[in-house]
Amino acid sequence: MVPVSADASADFVSCASAGEAVDRLAVLHDAALAAQRRALDAFVRHKTVPDAAARAAFRYPELRVIYEPQGSIPVSARAYAKFQRPGVYATTITQPEAFRPYLTDQLRHLIGDFNARILVGRGSQEIPYPYVVDRGDELAGIGGTAIELARHFPVPNLTEVGDEVVDGLWRQEADRPLPLSLFDGARVDFSLRRLVHYTGTDWRHIQPWILLTNYHRYVDQFIRLGLELLRENGRYVRMVLPGNTVIARGTPEDEAVALAAGIAWHRFQMPAYHLVAEDGHGTTLVNIGVGPANAKNITDHLAVLRPHCWLMIGHCGGLRQSQAIGDYVLAHAYLRQDNILDRAVPPEIPIPALAEVQVALQAAAAAITGEKGETLKTRLRTGTVVTYDDRNWELRWSQERRLINLSRAIAVDMESGTIAAQGYRLRVPYGTLLCVSDKPLHGEIKLPGAANAFYERAVGQHLRIGLAALDLLRSQLHALHSRKLRSFDEPPFR
């Protein structure tokens, strides 16, 4: 993360309200994009090189929050939008209009509860030109001039894009403000473009309640259920599919089915599907595929949208004799053998189960299955999930047996531990509900016939449980954004 500007420039103006601050951020951001687009057009058409004065307009807007308490710092039970100490906090902002609800909510609390002062102005961090062009074809016809563009226009700079604040690696300098947020403008833009690439949809369609899965059959069920919900004329108004295909509420059923069937989802590595709600609290399903690398990759980028929750719903191998194919596993701990986050979140760091998520998943399972008490316990088991980076871990059973036994693990997969650790690291509430698809230690392996029968029976119910759990969690946002996920030197913004 590049340090934000520290000067008390006259370009910064005081804002009396959260809305006014976001309005000014939007004006400055739009002006910066327009200025750079004009300069790019002039360069493409006439080889006009922007001078230093022109490049000064290519900058992200900067948001500063000044907290100067007159007495002791107020105590707040809220997990976010609060100060750890007095000072000047700052960050650069991208796409302020799209992030308006989030920014307004954070600033409203800081102003109302702490009497913080808000300043907005042009920062010192330049917006890389690839984040300015909308489709990428605006520069068509200029041939091999990428080197020229990099010479005269800002480009993504890895020294300015990082997770130092997230990972507690930032170092305060005497003349620099404290970080206001986990991610600055350049880091957010970096991920927004990656989300479009991987998911096949505009990042603006991604909803704040996210289901992650590792099998395409969940996608089939999500589309089927989504079309049903649209026909009910309830809170959902449209479904967006890979390629930005939109099925609006009221679309004739045969037309909607044809649109869904025609989606070329296989063109995208981790296709995403979005049920958009009128109140802004819709649901996104992402098929992340198999493995911890994919799990880390997509959550690194989803996190910049500051979702309210992500849940892993997928398949696992059951490790206990008492389990049956189609049973559920509610993870309350993870034995992380994924090896992908060992430096950022060492395996010895405990990843706590979030009570609100655990309760919601169990309540949703009871509601959807119609089972309660001991009957539910025979289908839904709570315990430790082992997450491996090796799909063929069974071939090393003699080496792995002792560790699995000591952990008392009840299931094994390749994504859940990574997703939970990323939720902990990136301060996004998380949870895992898996479905037992095979029992590798007991000779019940995934054979084609048995697997197909299992899929047809279990996937639809499993997905409905995930959706029902998110419905329950929507009603308890303040409790869901738990202080368990906040560090002692946490920036004010959630």
C-alpha positions in Angstrom: 0.0 0.0 0.0 1.4 3.3 -1.0 1.4 6.0 1.7 -1.3 8.6 1.2 -0.4 12.2 1.0 0.3 14.0 4.2 0.2 17.7 3.2 -2.6 19.9 4.3 -3.4 20.8 0.7 -6.0 23.5 0.0 -7.5 21.0 -2.4 -9.0 19.2 0.6 -12.3 20.4 1.8 -14.3 19.7 4.9 -17.5 17.7 4.6 -20.3 18.1 7.1 -22.0 14.7 6.4 -21.2 11.2 5.1 -23.4 11.9 2.0 -21.5 15.1 1.2 -18.2 13.3 1.5 -19.2 10.5 -0.9 -20.6 13.1 -3.3 -17.3 14.9 -3.4 -15.4 11.6 -3.7 -17.6 10.7 -6.7 -17.0 14.1 -8.4 -13.2 13.8 -8.0 -13.1 10.2 -9.2 -15.2 10.9 -12.2 -13.0 13.9 -13.1 -9.8 11.9 -12.8 -11.2 9.1 -15.0 -12.4 11.7 -17.6 -9.1 13.5 -17.6 -7.1 10.3 -18.2 -9.5 9.1 -20.9 -9.1 12.4 -22.8 -5.4 12.1 -22.5 -5.4 8.5 -23.7 -7.5 9.5 -26.6 -5.2 12.3 -27.5 -2.2 10.0 -27.3 -3.8 7.3 -29.4 -5.0 9.7 -32.1 -2.2 12.3 -32.1 0.6 10.9 -30.0 0.1 13.8 -27.6 2.1 13.1 -24.4 0.5 14.3 -21.2 2.7 16.7 -19.3 3.2 16.8 -15.5 0.2 19.1 -15.0 -2.1 16.8 -17.0 -0.9 13.7 -15.0 -1.7 15.5 -11.8 -5.3 15.1 -12.7 -5.0 11.2 -12.9 -5.2 10.7 -9.2 -7.5 8.8 -6.9 -9.6 10.9 -4.5 -8.4 10.7 -0.9 -10.6 10.5 2.2 -9.3 11.7 5.5 -10.9 11.3 8.9 -9.6 13.3 11.8 -10.3 12.2 15.3 -9.4 14.6 18.2 -11.3 13.5 21.3 -11.9 16.0 24.0 -11.9 13.4 26.7 -11.6 9.6 26.8 -12.4 7.6 23.7 -16.0 6.4 23.7 -16.5 2.6 24.2 -18.5 1.0 21.4 -19.6 -2.6 21.3 -19.8 -2.3 17.5 -16.9 -4.2 15.8 -16.3 -1.6 13.2 -16.5 2.2 12.5 -14.6 3.1 15.6 -11.2 4.5 16.6 -8.4 2.7 18.5 -6.6 6.0 19.1 -6.7 9.7 18.2 -5.1 10.8 14.9 -5.5 11.4 11.2 -6.7 8.5 9.2 -6.7 8.3 5.4 -7.1 6.2 2.3 -7.6 6.6 -1.4 -11.0 5.6 -2.8 -12.1 4.1 -6.1 -15.6 3.7 -7.5 -17.2 5.8 -4.7 -20.6 5.7 -6.2 -20.7 1.9 -6.3 -19.4 1.8 -2.7 -21.7 4.6 -1.5 -23.8 2.4 0.9 -20.6 1.0 2.5 -18.8 4.4 2.7 -21.8 6.2 4.0 -22.4 3.6 6.8 -18.8 3.8 8.0 -18.6 7.6 8.0 -22.0 8.1 9.5 -21.0 6.1 12.6 -17.6 7.9 12.9 -19.2 11.3 12.7 -22.2 10.5 14.9 -20.4 8.6 17.6 -17.0 10.2 17.7 -17.6 13.7 16.2 -14.9 13.0 13.6 -14.0 15.6 11.0 -14.1 14.5 7.3 -11.9 15.9 4.6 -11.9 15.0 0.9 -9.5 16.0 -1.8 -7.2 14.7 -4.6 -4.6 12.3 -3.3 -1.1 11.6 -4.6 -1.8 8.0 -5.8 -2.3 7.8 -9.6 -5.0 5.7 -11.1 -3.4 3.1 -13.5 -4.6 3.5 -17.0 -5.8 -0.2 -17.4 -8.4 0.6 -14.7 -9.7 3.6 -16.6 -10.6 2.0 -19.9 -14.0 0.3 -19.7 -13.7 -2.6 -22.1 -10.1 -2.7 -23.1 -10.8 -2.1 -26.8 -10.6 1.7 -26.5 -6.9 1.4 -27.3 -7.4 -0.9 -30.3 -5.3 0.0 -33.3 -2.3 1.4 -31.5 -0.2 -1.7 -32.1 2.8 -2.5 -29.9 2.8 0.8 -27.9 2.3 -0.7 -24.5 5.8 0.4 -23.6 5.0 3.9 -24.7 1.8 3.9 -22.7 3.7 2.7 -19.6 6.2 5.6 -20.1 3.6 8.3 -20.2 0.6 7.0 -18.2 0.4 5.4 -14.8 0.5 1.6 -14.7 -0.2 -1.0 -12.0 2.8 -0.9 -9.6 3.2 -3.9 -7.3 5.0 -1.7 -4.8 1.8 0.2 -4.4 -0.6 -2.8 -4.3 -0.5 -5.0 -1.3 -2.1 -6.4 1.9 0.2 -4.8 4.4 -2.7 -3.4 6.5 -4.6 -6.7 6.3 -1.6 -8.7 7.4 -0.4 -6.2 10.1 2.8 -5.4 8.2 2.3 -1.6 7.7 4.6 0.7 9.5 3.5 4.1 10.7 5.6 7.0 9.6 5.6 10.2 11.7 4.4 12.4 8.8 1.9 9.9 7.4 -1.8 9.3 8.4 -2.9 6.1 9.9 -4.7 3.7 7.5 -8.5 4.3 7.4 -9.3 1.0 5.6 -7.9 -2.4 4.9 -7.7 -1.7 1.2 -6.8 1.5 -0.7 -8.0 2.5 -4.2 -5.3 0.8 -6.2 -5.7 -2.5 -4.3 -9.4 -2.4 -4.8 -9.1 -1.7 -8.5 -6.6 -4.5 -8.9 -9.2 -7.0 -7.5 -12.2 -5.5 -9.3 -10.6 -6.3 -12.7 -9.6 -9.8 -11.5 -13.1 -10.5 -10.5 -14.4 -9.7 -13.9 -11.7 -11.9 -15.5 -12.4 -14.9 -13.2 -16.1 -14.8 -12.7 -17.2 -13.6 -16.2 -19.5 -10.9 -14.8 -19.2 -7.2 -14.0 -18.0 -6.9 -10.4 -21.0 -4.5 -9.7 -23.3 -7.6 -9.9 -21.6 -9.4 -7.0 -23.9 -9.4 -4.0 -22.9 -9.0 -0.3 -24.0 -12.6 0.6 -21.8 -15.2 -1.0 -21.9 -18.9 -1.4 -18.8 -20.7 -2.6 -18.9 -24.2 -4.1 -16.6 -26.7 -5.8 -19.1 -28.5 -8.1 -21.0 -27.2 -11.1 -24.1 -29.2 -10.0 -24.7 -26.6 -7.4 -24.9 -24.0 -10.1 -27.6 -25.9 -11.9 -29.6 -26.0 -8.7 -28.9 -22.3 -8.0 -30.2 -21.3 -11.4 -33.3 -23.5 -11.0 -34.1 -22.0 -7.6 -33.3 -18.5 -8.8 -35.8 -18.8 -11.5 -38.4 -20.0 -9.0 -37.7 -17.1 -6.7 -38.0 -14.6 -9.6 -41.4 -16.1 -10.5 -42.6 -15.5 -6.9 -42.3 -11.7 -7.4 -40.6 -11.4 -4.0 -37.5 -9.5 -3.0 -35.4 -10.8 -5.9 -35.6 -8.7 -9.1 -33.2 -10.3 -11.5 -30.5 -13.0 -12.0 -27.2 -12.2 -13.7 -25.3 -15.1 -15.3 -21.7 -15.3 -16.7 -21.3 -13.1 -19.7 -23.5 -10.5 -17.9 -26.7 -12.2 -19.2 -29.6 -10.8 -17.3 -32.9 -12.6 -16.6 -35.3 -10.1 -15.2 -38.3 -10.7 -13.0 -41.2 -11.2 -15.3 -39.2 -12.8 -18.1 -41.4 -15.6 -19.6 -40.4 -19.0 -18.2 -39.4 -20.6 -21.6 -37.3 -17.5 -22.5 -35.6 -17.6 -19.1 -34.8 -21.3 -19.3 -33.4 -20.8 -22.8 -31.2 -17.9 -21.7 -29.8 -19.9 -18.8 -29.1 -22.9 -21.0 -27.2 -20.8 -23.5 -24.6 -19.5 -21.0 -21.0 -20.3 -22.0 -19.9 -20.6 -18.4 -17.0 -22.8 -19.3 -15.2 -19.8 -20.7 -14.5 -18.5 -17.2 -12.3 -20.1 -14.5 -14.6 -19.4 -11.6 -18.0 -18.4 -13.0 -20.4 -16.5 -10.8 -24.2 -16.3 -10.6 -26.1 -13.5 -8.9 -29.5 -13.2 -7.5 -30.1 -9.5 -7.1 -32.5 -8.2 -4.5 -34.4 -4.9 -4.3 -32.9 -4.1 -0.9 -29.3 -4.7 -2.0 -28.9 -7.8 0.0 -28.9 -10.4 -2.8 -26.9 -13.6 -3.0 -24.0 -14.6 -5.3 -22.8 -18.2 -6.0 -19.3 -18.7 -7.2 -18.1 -22.1 -8.5 -14.5 -21.8 -7.4 -13.5 -25.3 -8.7 -11.2 -27.5 -6.7 -8.2 -26.7 -4.6 -6.9 -24.2 -2.0 -5.2 -22.0 -4.7 -8.5 -21.2 -6.3 -10.1 -20.7 -2.8 -7.4 -18.1 -1.9 -7.4 -16.5 -5.3 -11.1 -15.7 -5.4 -11.5 -14.6 -1.7 -8.5 -12.3 -2.1 -10.5 -10.4 -4.6 -14.0 -10.8 -3.2 -12.8 -9.3 0.1 -12.4 -5.8 -1.4 -16.2 -5.6 -1.9 -16.5 -6.0 1.9 -19.2 -8.7 1.8 -21.2 -9.5 4.8 -20.5 -13.3 4.8 -19.2 -16.1 2.6 -20.2 -19.7 3.2 -18.5 -22.8 1.7 -21.1 -25.4 0.5 -19.5 -28.3 -1.3 -18.6 -32.0 -1.0 -16.2 -33.7 1.3 -15.0 -37.2 2.2 -16.5 -38.5 5.4 -13.9 -39.9 7.8 -16.2 -41.7 10.4 -17.9 -45.0 10.1 -21.1 -43.6 11.5 -21.4 -41.1 8.6 -23.5 -42.0 5.6 -23.3 -40.6 2.0 -25.5 -37.5 1.9 -24.9 -36.5 5.6 -23.8 -33.0 6.4 -20.7 -31.7 8.1 -20.8 -28.4 10.0 -17.2 -27.4 10.5 -16.3 -26.0 13.9 -12.5 -26.2 13.4 -10.0 -26.8 10.6 -6.8 -28.8 10.3 -5.1 -26.7 7.7 -2.9 -28.8 5.5 -3.5 -26.5 2.5 0.0 -24.8 2.9 -1.1 -21.8 0.9 -1.5 -19.3 3.7 1.2 -20.5 6.0 3.1 -17.2 5.9 0.1 -14.9 6.1 -1.8 -17.0 8.7 0.4 -19.7 10.2 -1.3 -23.0 10.8 -0.9 -22.7 14.6 -3.1 -19.6 14.6 -6.6 -20.7 15.6 -9.4 -19.9 13.2 -12.5 -19.5 15.5 -15.9 -20.7 14.6 -18.4 -17.8 14.5 -21.3 -18.6 16.7 -23.9 -16.6 14.7 -22.9 -18.5 11.5 -22.9 -21.9 13.2 -26.3 -21.4 14.7 -27.8 -20.1 11.4 -26.4 -23.1 9.5 -27.8 -25.6 12.0 -31.2 -23.8 12.2 -31.4 -23.7 8.4 -30.6 -27.4 8.2 -33.4 -28.2 10.6 -35.8 -26.0 8.7 -35.0 -27.5 5.2 -34.7 -31.1 6.2 -37.6 -31.0 8.6 -35.4 -32.9 11.2 -34.7 -31.9 14.7 -33.0 -33.1 17.9 -31.4 -36.6 17.7 -32.8 -37.2 14.2 -31.0 -34.1 12.9 -27.8 -35.1 14.8 -27.7 -38.4 12.8 -27.6 -36.3 9.6 -25.6 -33.2 10.7 -22.4 -33.7 12.5 -20.2 -30.9 13.9 -16.5 -31.4 14.0 -13.1 -30.7 12.5 -12.5 -30.6 8.7 -9.1 -31.4 7.2 -8.2 -29.3 4.2 -5.5 -30.6 1.9 -3.6 -29.3 -1.1 -3.2 -32.8 -2.4 -6.3 -34.4 -3.9 -4.6 -37.8 -3.6 -3.8 -37.6 0.1 -5.2 -41.2 0.5 -2.0 -42.4 -1.2 -0.1 -41.1 1.8 -2.4 -42.6 4.4 0.4 -44.2 6.4 1.9 -40.7 6.9 -1.3 -38.8 7.4 -3.2 -41.2 9.7 -1.7 -40.1 13.0 -2.4 -36.3 12.4 -5.9 -37.0 11.3 -6.5 -39.2 14.3 -5.1 -36.6 16.7 -7.2 -33.8 15.2 -10.4 -35.9 15.6 -11.3 -34.8 12.1 -14.6 -36.0 10.7 -14.3 -34.8 7.1 -11.7 -33.9 4.4 -11.8 -31.5 1.5 -9.6 -29.0 -0.4 -11.1 -25.6 0.2 -12.9 -25.1 3.5 -9.9 -24.4 5.7 -8.5 -21.9 3.2 -11.8 -20.1 2.9 -12.2 -19.9 6.7 -8.6 -18.7 7.1 -9.2 -16.1 4.4 -12.4 -14.9 6.1 -10.4 -14.6 9.4 -7.5 -12.8 7.7 -9.7 -10.5 5.6 -12.3 -9.8 8.3 -15.2 -11.4 6.4 -17.6 -13.6 8.4 -17.3 -17.2 7.2 -18.7 -20.7 7.7 -18.7 -24.2 6.2 -21.4 -26.8 5.6 -20.3 -29.8 3.6 -22.0 -32.8 2.3 -20.4 -36.3 2.5 -20.0 -37.6 -1.0 -17.7 -40.5 -0.3 -16.0 -42.3 2.6 -12.4 -43.0 1.5 -11.4 -44.8 4.7 -14.3 -47.2 4.6 -14.3 -48.4 1.0 -17.2 -46.1 -0.1 -15.5 -44.4 -3.0 -17.1 -42.1 -5.6 -18.3 -44.5 -8.3 -20.2 -43.0 -11.2 -23.5 -44.6 -10.6 -23.7 -44.0 -6.9 -22.3 -40.5 -7.3 -25.0 -39.5 -9.8 -27.7 -40.7 -7.6 -26.2 -38.9 -4.6 -25.9 -35.7 -6.6 -29.5 -35.7 -7.8 -30.8 -36.3 -4.2 -28.5 -34.1 -2.1 -27.4 -31.0 -4.0 -30.7 -29.3 -4.1 -31.4 -29.7 -0.4 -27.8 -28.6 0.5 -28.1 -25.4 -1.6 -31.4 -24.6 0.0 -29.8 -24.9 3.4 -27.1 -22.5 2.4 -29.6 -19.9 1.1 -31.8 -20.3 4.2 -28.7 -19.7 6.5 -27.9 -16.5 4.6 -31.5 -15.4 5.1 -31.2 -15.9 8.8 -27.9 -14.0 9.0 -29.2 -11.0 7.2 -31.3 -10.1 10.2 -28.3 -9.9 12.6 -25.7 -7.9 10.8 -24.3 -6.1 13.9 -23.7 -9.4 15.7 -22.4 -11.1 12.6 -19.6 -8.5 12.1 -17.9 -9.8 15.2 -15.1 -8.3 17.2 -13.4 -11.7 17.0 -12.2 -10.8 13.5 -10.7 -7.4 14.5 -7.0 -6.9 15.4 -5.9 -4.6 18.2 -4.6 -2.0 15.7 -7.6 -2.3 13.3 -8.4 0.6 10.9 -11.7 2.2 11.5 -13.5 1.0 8.4 -15.0 -2.5 8.4 
